[in-house]
Amino acid sequence: MLDFIFDNGFMPHGYCFLWRKDLLFMMILGNALTVVSYSLIPVALVQLVRKRKDLKFNGVFLLFAAFIAFCGVTHAFEIVNIWNGYYFLQGAAQLITGLVSALTAFVLWRLIPTILAIPSREALNTQNEELRKAHEELAATNLRLEQKVKERTESLQHLANTDPLTKIKNRRAILETLDYEIQRYQRTPHSLSVLMLDIDHFKTINDTFGHLEGDTMLLKVAQVVSGACRQTDSVGRYGGEEFLIVLPETNITDAKDLAERIRLAMKDCPTKTGDALTCSIGVATLTESQEILELIKVADDRVYAAKAQGRNRVVFEG
């Protein structure tokens, strides 16, 4: 086959390779490799364009692919025209290649500002580092804001649940506590008692010494009652001079004993006359069929019974 190709009768027409077989061999092999390479490069560029449709200059890749493809065609004609004179087709291919290359060069020059605007790896790394620091600062700021919101929420919740004068639970908060304990009792029955405390002759204190002195007495009573109770107990101002104490896990006997301790501790609340305050306390223990208002009414009725019996006493039955 090689003898046939390199036979002097089959040597190139229109070309002069000094009639040397080695020159002919290099001419054919070089062009063949170029054709193969110029065929693969456009395929790769087309695949790139298909996969990366987000690129803003895909048209340049397609023009470059066309330029490379036509270059491959001209090299193919270089081989064919060694033995056949298709010079017109080769010239047409070269002309098209020239036009495509000129168009590619024109578009490429116009794209240079856009290409130069693409950040370098170092610039991207710098921007990424700045973004990371900004993200960390934002996260830290969010944490601080969340902490402030949490603190503010807790503060507002505390204000909403606290009696502004005595600094103990207000009526709404102490009733919510009692309701919670009753629901817990319904799930897992246990002893639950309440104390209703009413300061004796409180109206007289207000009328005699003024409301500021009355407020001072209310604050002292709240402190005495809170000091006598356990950490598990809840103390709230029910209204006026009345205090409601919720005693979880407490039977009637223990509730009565605590009520007596509170009554005796009232000696630490002297009035301007030097006499100690006294109080009347009603004790009630939750039964299975009672609701919250029924339990409170029992304790309140026993307060009235204590006052009817002369005040300064604890009533836990009747």
Buried (B, 14 or more C-beta within 10 A) or exposed (E): EEEEBBEEEEBBEEEEBEEEBEBBBEBBEEBBEBBEEBBEBBEEBBEBBEEEEEEEBBEBBBBBBBBBBBBBBBBBBBBBBBEEEEEEBBEBBBEBBEEBBEEBEEBBEEBEEEEEEEEEEEEEEEEEEEEEEEEEEEEEEEEEEEEEEEEEEEEEEEEEBBBEBBEBBBBEBBBBBBEEBBEEBEEEEEBBBBBBBBBBBBEEBBEEBEEEBBEBBBBBBBBBBBEBBEEEBBBBBBEEBBBBBBBBBBEBEBBBBBBBEBBEBBEEBEBEEEEBBBBBBBBBBBEEEBEBEEBBBBBBBBBBBBBEEEBBBBBBEE
